[in-house]
Amino acid sequence: MLAQLRESKIPLQQLKHNPAKVQAIGPSLSALLSKNAELKSFAQSALIAYLRSVYLQPNKAVFNAALLPVDEYAESLGLLAAPQLKFIKHVGKKVVEEVVIGAAATDAPGGAAKSVTEGDKRQWQQIL
């Protein structure tokens, strides 16, 4: 994505935060959501809306919803677990098949198929 921004001549400036002022709000946010069901539903809706918007983007090289860290994003919103996302799971299985199995056939020198280990498949499943 950075290369595409540079091609479009969009100026980029990196901002740095003050480490002395950084505070962890995760536990207090989780406690607040557990007390208020309406806030919890808002957080779940925000997570689903964001992931759906990424999923619907046409440029899959930049916006690949299957490769996003959904659990970490849900945790940052104060949710204990991510809600069920059927469209992400469907895309995730397809990505695993294309990346792991498809890479096995093309990565080996001389066109010989490289064996895909169960560890490789588990690693991609953990990413998804």
Secondary structure, DSSP 4 states (H G I P E B T S, - for coil): -HHHHHHTT---------GGG----HHHHHHHHHH-HHHHHHHHHHHHHHHHHHHT-S-TTT--GGGS-HHHHHHHTT-SSPPP-HHHHHHHHHHHIIIIIHHHHHHSGGGPPPPPPHHHHHHHHHH-
